[in-house]
Amino acid sequence: MIFRESYTGGLLIPEECEYLKDRVLFINGPITRELADKFIMQIGILSKNQDEDITVVVSSDGGDVGAGLAICDAINAAPVMVNALCMQRAYSMGAVIFSSTPGKRMMAPHAKLMFHEPLINSMPDGRLSSVKEITKSLSACKEDLCKIVAKRSNLPIKKVRDILSSDHYLSLDEAKKLGLADLEGNIFDVIGGGTSE
């Protein structure tokens, strides 16, 4: 919490409210439906002002694919330019969100991306039909993720499938070579609305 003076003497406000003034949003921790709902609300509010970019700071191990795809949809539908900054790590769905952002994609010097195949959230009930249905759903999900990553990176879809076929960790330089990140950056590049050039 941050203390701000007011006519009543003082007020404690959440840190994220201070960053919202700088048009900075955070995807921290597990990606859940609750986080996605809150993010969509916040980016909708900030998008009312179309004169300045929005920056999304990602530091996440991933999470729910459906929630992550909802965040991707909101970012790519926003009527303003949306940049991304990876601090620490963007793993799994966090890496997909980061790498598919339409604006500048910045990574802190020691940040890492990690891509992999979608995982089974619950065990099948043992019936062959259930196993087949889950396999079909996972294959379709992986293909959707591959298309999202390929579109922004300009990598061939086959290369993206290879990257998502197993846990694939990438440094800043490795991500830049693959078109999955653009430049080095840090939180001080986005405070006040600025971004690294």
Rosetta silent file (secondary structure, phi, psi, omega in degrees, C-alpha in Angstrom):
SEQUENCE: MIFRESYTGGLLIPEECEYLKDRVLFINGPITRELADKFIMQIGILSKNQDEDITVVVSSDGGDVGAGLAICDAINAAPVMVNALCMQRAYSMGAVIFSSTPGKRMMAPHAKLMFHEPLINSMPDGRLSSVKEITKSLSACKEDLCKIVAKRSNLPIKKVRDILSSDHYLSLDEAKKLGLADLEGNIFDVIGGGTSE
SCORE:     score description
SCORE:     0.000 S_00000001
   1 L     0.000  148.953  179.377    0.000    0.000    0.000 S_00000001
   2 E  -117.746  135.032  179.280    1.066    3.582   -0.703 S_00000001
   3 E   -87.241  129.279  175.764    0.235    6.527    1.553 S_00000001
   4 E  -128.516  133.702  178.076   -1.206    9.604   -0.162 S_00000001
   5 L   -69.764  144.022  177.003   -2.203   12.797    1.605 S_00000001
   6 L  -142.444  176.669 -177.960   -5.832   13.832    1.268 S_00000001
   7 L   -66.868  -17.093  177.472   -8.167   16.435    2.696 S_00000001
   8 L   -91.066   -3.779  177.595   -9.075   13.949    5.443 S_00000001
   9 L   123.451  -45.077  179.216   -5.415   13.556    6.394 S_00000001
  10 L  -178.518  159.401 -176.834   -4.212   10.531    4.465 S_00000001
  11 E  -147.208  134.935  174.359   -5.207    7.599    2.314 S_00000001
  12 E   -97.934  124.952 -179.359   -3.687    4.174    1.663 S_00000001
  13 E  -124.193  149.064  177.931   -4.031    3.019   -1.950 S_00000001
  14 L   -63.187  147.745 -179.694   -2.915   -0.234   -3.637 S_00000001
  15 H   -57.868  -37.089 -175.853    0.349   -0.062   -5.582 S_00000001
  16 H   -63.368  -27.691  177.331   -1.402   -1.172   -8.789 S_00000001
  17 H   -65.715  -35.933  177.714   -3.542    1.987   -8.734 S_00000001
  18 H   -65.378  -39.996  178.700   -0.360    4.048   -8.899 S_00000001
  19 H   -71.543  -30.767  178.276    0.795    2.047  -11.940 S_00000001
  20 H   -59.892  -33.207  177.609   -2.598    2.390  -13.630 S_00000001
  21 H   -62.573  -30.302  177.701   -1.937    6.132  -13.811 S_00000001
  22 L   -91.209    7.907  178.460    1.131    5.274  -15.904 S_00000001
  23 L    63.490   40.957  178.820   -0.995    2.896  -18.052 S_00000001
  24 E  -115.293  125.622  177.260    0.857   -0.161  -16.741 S_00000001
  25 E  -113.515  154.581 -177.172   -1.010   -3.429  -16.091 S_00000001
  26 E  -121.628  137.555  167.212    0.339   -6.542  -14.389 S_00000001
  27 E  -117.503   92.851 -176.593   -0.030  -10.253  -15.040 S_00000001
  28 E  -113.984  138.932  175.601    1.603  -11.643  -11.903 S_00000001
  29 L    76.645 -162.324 -176.796    1.389  -15.178  -10.575 S_00000001
  30 L   -62.868  139.686  177.112   -0.948  -17.893  -11.833 S_00000001
  31 E   -85.596  111.197 -176.887   -3.164  -17.001  -14.801 S_00000001
  32 L  -122.018  171.186  176.470   -6.704  -17.637  -13.608 S_00000001
  33 H   -63.854  -36.358  179.596  -10.204  -16.724  -14.741 S_00000001
  34 H   -65.590  -43.303  177.761  -10.344  -14.143  -11.944 S_00000001
  35 H   -62.960  -42.234 -179.806   -7.094  -12.528  -13.091 S_00000001
  36 H   -62.563  -43.750  179.122   -8.337  -12.506  -16.706 S_00000001
  37 H   -59.950  -44.859 -179.681  -11.636  -10.861  -15.728 S_00000001
  38 H   -65.676  -42.392 -179.738   -9.820   -8.153  -13.783 S_00000001
  39 H   -62.291  -45.680 -178.893   -7.287   -7.609  -16.585 S_00000001
  40 H   -61.043  -40.153  176.816  -10.003   -7.284  -19.243 S_00000001
  41 H   -62.399  -45.396 -176.857  -11.811   -4.716  -17.091 S_00000001
  42 H   -67.603  -43.157 -178.334   -8.617   -2.703  -16.569 S_00000001
  43 H   -69.494  -29.538  175.304   -7.492   -2.719  -20.209 S_00000001
  44 H   -64.866  -42.207  178.604  -11.009   -1.692  -21.224 S_00000001
  45 H   -65.001  -47.438 -178.337  -10.870    1.311  -18.920 S_00000001
  46 H   -66.225  -29.137 -177.716   -7.396    2.366  -20.096 S_00000001
  47 L   -70.922  -10.557  176.858   -8.374    1.927  -23.768 S_00000001
  48 L   -64.196  -29.787  173.307  -10.843    4.802  -23.466 S_00000001
  49 L   -97.131  107.690 -174.386   -7.812    7.069  -23.876 S_00000001
  50 L   -96.044   11.185 -177.173   -6.412    6.101  -27.272 S_00000001
  51 L   -89.232  -16.473 -176.535   -3.588    8.662  -27.297 S_00000001
  52 L  -130.340  148.585  177.732   -1.075    6.660  -25.231 S_00000001
  53 L   -67.175  160.450  170.945    0.258    3.109  -25.254 S_00000001
  54 E  -113.384  142.264  175.632   -0.500    0.538  -22.572 S_00000001
  55 E  -118.742  132.703  177.921    2.242   -1.701  -21.164 S_00000001
  56 E  -107.164  120.483  177.751    1.575   -5.146  -19.722 S_00000001
  57 E   -94.666  120.791 -177.619    4.181   -6.440  -17.245 S_00000001
  58 E  -109.612  125.712  172.427    4.286  -10.250  -17.248 S_00000001
  59 E  -145.702   86.790 -169.117    5.824  -12.282  -14.423 S_00000001
  60 E  -149.016  146.309  173.041    3.999  -15.587  -14.426 S_00000001
  61 L   -87.633    2.212 -179.720    4.507  -19.346  -14.471 S_00000001
  62 L   102.469 -161.516 -178.513    1.379  -19.685  -16.624 S_00000001
  63 E   159.129 -139.629 -174.918   -1.972  -21.156  -15.771 S_00000001
  64 L   -67.245  124.477 -176.787   -5.412  -21.634  -17.286 S_00000001
  65 H   -65.799  -43.162  179.902   -5.261  -21.681  -21.097 S_00000001
  66 H   -59.883  -42.183  177.758   -8.804  -20.354  -21.535 S_00000001
  67 H   -65.083  -41.003  178.676   -8.080  -17.411  -19.234 S_00000001
  68 H   -63.950  -40.607  178.915   -4.816  -16.734  -21.061 S_00000001
  69 H   -66.612  -34.077  175.942   -6.519  -16.775  -24.452 S_00000001
  70 H   -63.891  -39.367  176.712   -9.111  -14.299  -23.151 S_00000001
  71 H   -64.956  -44.884  176.847   -6.256  -11.986  -22.156 S_00000001
  72 H   -57.210  -45.089 -179.843   -4.647  -12.413  -25.615 S_00000001
  73 H   -60.308  -43.707 -179.109   -7.973  -11.579  -27.271 S_00000001
  74 H   -65.054  -43.090 -179.755   -8.379   -8.431  -25.165 S_00000001
  75 H   -62.308  -45.787 -175.691   -4.819   -7.258  -25.855 S_00000001
  76 H   -77.635  -16.627  176.885   -5.090   -7.782  -29.602 S_00000001
  77 H   -92.607  -11.588 -176.586   -8.547   -6.189  -29.820 S_00000001
  78 L   -59.971  137.767 -179.440   -7.543   -3.071  -27.864 S_00000001
  79 L   -78.822    7.990  176.228   -7.844    0.134  -29.937 S_00000001
  80 L  -123.984  162.778  177.400   -4.481    1.324  -28.572 S_00000001
  81 L   -72.357  132.788  178.903   -0.970   -0.080  -28.924 S_00000001
  82 E  -116.067  121.216  176.634   -0.153   -2.593  -26.202 S_00000001
  83 E  -100.527  166.599  178.742    3.486   -3.268  -25.285 S_00000001
  84 E  -135.886  147.465  175.405    4.780   -6.014  -22.992 S_00000001
  85 E  -131.275  123.134  176.294    7.592   -6.305  -20.475 S_00000001
  86 E   -94.911  117.146  174.787    8.759   -9.669  -19.124 S_00000001
  87 E  -110.701  131.806 -177.378   10.165   -9.437  -15.609 S_00000001
  88 E    69.163  -73.972 -174.492   11.683  -12.611  -14.101 S_00000001
  89 E  -159.009  150.781  168.437    9.800  -15.096  -16.258 S_00000001
  90 E  -133.702   97.646 -176.628    6.935  -15.656  -18.642 S_00000001
  91 E  -104.900  151.065  171.317    6.329  -19.394  -18.704 S_00000001
  92 L    56.496 -122.716 -179.033    3.691  -21.459  -20.487 S_00000001
  93 H   -64.188  -27.758  175.779    0.587  -19.308  -21.092 S_00000001
  94 H   -62.749  -37.389  178.544    2.525  -16.304  -19.804 S_00000001
  95 H   -68.789  -37.363  178.424    5.000  -16.757  -22.669 S_00000001
  96 H   -65.017  -46.063  178.240    2.174  -16.953  -25.215 S_00000001
  97 H   -59.680  -48.911 -178.584    0.621  -13.727  -23.894 S_00000001
  98 H   -59.799  -53.045 -171.965    3.987  -11.945  -23.864 S_00000001
  99 H   -71.003  -20.418 -178.711    5.173  -13.072  -27.296 S_00000001
 100 H   -94.180   -1.131  179.411    1.838  -12.390  -29.034 S_00000001
 101 L   -63.533  134.003 -172.392    1.537   -8.794  -27.804 S_00000001
 102 L   -71.513  -24.082 -177.761    1.318   -6.479  -30.844 S_00000001
 103 L   -90.342 -152.464  178.161    3.628   -3.689  -29.605 S_00000001
 104 L   -67.027  134.415  178.496    7.184   -3.680  -28.296 S_00000001
 105 E  -113.404  104.331 -175.324    8.055   -6.852  -26.396 S_00000001
 106 E  -102.906  146.067  174.183   10.738   -6.088  -23.815 S_00000001
 107 E  -127.496  137.889  172.009   12.558   -8.504  -21.539 S_00000001
 108 L   -64.012  153.699 -173.125   14.627   -7.719  -18.468 S_00000001
 109 L   -52.739  -34.773 -176.980   18.254   -8.851  -18.939 S_00000001
 110 L  -109.836   13.752  177.923   17.856  -12.038  -16.877 S_00000001
 111 L   -73.183  157.831  179.530   14.229  -12.808  -17.666 S_00000001
 112 E  -132.819  145.985  167.969   13.276  -16.114  -19.303 S_00000001
 113 E  -105.788  151.256  173.872   10.509  -17.344  -21.549 S_00000001
 114 E  -144.969  124.012  178.048    9.344  -20.955  -21.507 S_00000001
 115 E  -110.494  148.618  171.802    7.009  -22.601  -23.993 S_00000001
 116 L  -161.677  174.634  178.743    5.513  -26.060  -23.848 S_00000001
 117 L   -67.877  153.842  172.794    2.494  -28.101  -24.890 S_00000001
 118 L   -62.129  146.808 -176.512   -0.834  -27.567  -23.107 S_00000001
 119 L  -105.695  158.480  176.266   -1.231  -29.864  -20.111 S_00000001
 120 L   -76.132  124.450  179.760   -4.132  -32.021  -18.922 S_00000001
 121 L   -80.983  -28.792  179.823   -5.971  -30.218  -16.106 S_00000001
 122 L  -141.983  149.983 -178.227   -7.877  -33.283  -14.921 S_00000001
 123 L   -75.018  139.595  175.637   -7.411  -36.999  -15.342 S_00000001
 124 L   -64.688  158.929 -175.590   -9.742  -38.807  -17.752 S_00000001
 125 L   -79.924    3.836  176.703  -12.244  -41.199  -16.207 S_00000001
 126 L   101.618  -15.158  178.131  -10.639  -44.224  -17.848 S_00000001
 127 L   -76.125  141.766 -179.843  -13.041  -44.631  -20.754 S_00000001
 128 H   -58.672  -39.575 -179.562  -11.427  -44.804  -24.181 S_00000001
 129 H   -63.328  -36.596  178.704  -13.877  -42.210  -25.521 S_00000001
 130 H   -67.221  -43.573  179.068  -12.854  -39.759  -22.770 S_00000001
 131 H   -62.323  -43.168  179.423   -9.158  -40.236  -23.490 S_00000001
 132 H   -63.010  -41.943 -178.107   -9.742  -39.712  -27.219 S_00000001
 133 H   -66.319  -41.369  178.218  -11.783  -36.563  -26.581 S_00000001
 134 H   -65.242  -41.628  178.501   -9.140  -35.084  -24.277 S_00000001
 135 H   -61.783  -43.227  178.496   -6.400  -35.893  -26.798 S_00000001
 136 H   -62.586  -43.460 -179.575   -8.402  -34.233  -29.571 S_00000001
 137 H   -65.198  -42.170  179.245   -9.022  -31.156  -27.415 S_00000001
 138 H   -65.447  -39.366  179.013   -5.356  -30.846  -26.413 S_00000001
 139 H   -63.914  -42.669  179.073   -4.220  -31.170  -30.041 S_00000001
 140 H   -66.208  -39.371  178.757   -6.624  -28.431  -31.138 S_00000001
 141 H   -63.256  -45.265  179.169   -5.496  -26.238  -28.216 S_00000001
 142 H   -60.851  -41.490 -179.281   -1.828  -26.695  -29.123 S_00000001
 143 H   -64.697  -39.508  176.558   -2.546  -25.781  -32.737 S_00000001
 144 H   -61.143  -45.434  179.822   -4.348  -22.591  -31.636 S_00000001
 145 H   -63.643  -40.722  178.610   -1.394  -21.611  -29.453 S_00000001
 146 H   -60.580  -42.448 -179.534    1.057  -22.336  -32.283 S_00000001
 147 H   -65.382  -39.746  179.072   -0.896  -20.081  -34.658 S_00000001
 148 H   -63.061  -47.237 -179.146   -0.968  -17.240  -32.126 S_00000001
 149 H   -67.499  -41.232 -178.021    2.803  -17.425  -31.525 S_00000001
 150 H   -65.032  -38.091 -176.834    3.617  -17.877  -35.234 S_00000001
 151 H   -59.382  -45.267 -176.706    1.537  -14.872  -36.298 S_00000001
 152 H   -81.474  -31.616 -175.561    3.497  -12.358  -34.217 S_00000001
 153 H   -86.701  -19.344 -173.441    6.937  -13.965  -34.553 S_00000001
 154 L    65.092   18.296  174.371    6.733  -14.696  -38.294 S_00000001
 155 L   -77.995  149.034  172.951    8.208  -18.112  -37.556 S_00000001
 156 L   -59.989  144.445 -177.250    7.055  -21.036  -39.725 S_00000001
 157 H   -58.824  -33.003  179.209    4.270  -22.925  -37.999 S_00000001
 158 H   -63.968  -39.488  178.436    6.415  -26.096  -38.016 S_00000001
 159 H   -64.626  -40.846  179.320    9.146  -24.302  -36.040 S_00000001
 160 H   -66.073  -39.421  176.542    6.613  -23.108  -33.479 S_00000001
 161 H   -59.550  -39.762  178.254    5.255  -26.650  -33.135 S_00000001
 162 H   -63.831  -42.621 -179.396    8.805  -27.812  -32.396 S_00000001
 163 H   -63.180  -38.532 -178.261    9.252  -25.086  -29.762 S_00000001
 164 L   -85.675    0.623 -175.139    5.991  -26.077  -28.063 S_00000001
 165 L   -76.458  -19.809  177.516    6.712  -29.810  -28.239 S_00000001
 166 L  -155.827  171.504  178.833    8.653  -29.796  -24.931 S_00000001
 167 L   -58.103  118.146 -173.842    9.762  -27.376  -22.214 S_00000001
 168 E  -126.532  105.482 -177.425   11.725  -24.791  -24.196 S_00000001
 169 E   -93.530  137.506 -177.040   13.507  -22.053  -22.180 S_00000001
 170 E  -132.315  132.159  171.751   14.684  -18.883  -23.923 S_00000001
 171 L   -80.861  176.218  177.217   16.913  -16.019  -22.807 S_00000001
 172 H   -55.361  -51.106 -177.413   16.469  -12.478  -24.123 S_00000001
 173 H   -63.457  -40.465  179.643   18.967  -13.018  -26.959 S_00000001
 174 H   -66.250  -41.166  179.484   17.464  -16.388  -27.905 S_00000001
 175 H   -66.270  -38.526  178.489   13.947  -14.971  -27.899 S_00000001
 176 H   -63.937  -41.695 -179.756   15.017  -12.017  -30.051 S_00000001
 177 H   -62.071  -31.605 -179.038   16.619  -14.310  -32.638 S_00000001
 178 L   -90.556   -0.436 -179.046   13.358  -16.253  -32.929 S_00000001
 179 L    76.373   21.291 -178.993   11.206  -13.127  -33.182 S_00000001
 180 L  -100.693   -4.458  174.430    9.583  -13.816  -29.800 S_00000001
 181 L  -152.582  161.924 -175.281   10.927  -10.636  -28.151 S_00000001
 182 L  -113.076  -39.540 -174.446   12.157   -7.304  -29.470 S_00000001
 183 E  -163.429  166.915  176.017   14.501   -5.619  -27.027 S_00000001
 184 E   -77.259  144.933  177.847   15.868   -5.347  -23.520 S_00000001
 185 L  -161.829  173.814  176.498   13.863   -3.304  -21.046 S_00000001
 186 L  -151.909  175.738 -173.832   12.948   -2.847  -17.401 S_00000001
 187 H   -60.239  -28.824 -178.422   10.213   -1.366  -15.254 S_00000001
 188 H   -74.068  -14.310  174.948   11.802    2.077  -15.350 S_00000001
 189 H   -76.999  -20.297 -175.519   11.327    2.195  -19.118 S_00000001
 190 H  -108.282  -15.576  176.321    7.557    2.048  -18.742 S_00000001
 191 H   -67.088  130.435 -179.555    6.908    4.228  -15.704 S_00000001
 192 H    87.640    6.320  175.048    5.596    7.556  -16.917 S_00000001
 193 H    91.188   -3.300 -179.775    4.469    6.129  -20.272 S_00000001
 194 L   -85.774  156.068  172.596    7.902    5.755  -21.849 S_00000001
 195 L  -134.273  156.625  178.127    9.253    2.622  -23.507 S_00000001
 196 L   -63.092  146.684  176.554   12.711    1.610  -24.634 S_00000001
 197 L   -96.025    0.000    0.000   13.549    2.420  -28.215 S_00000001
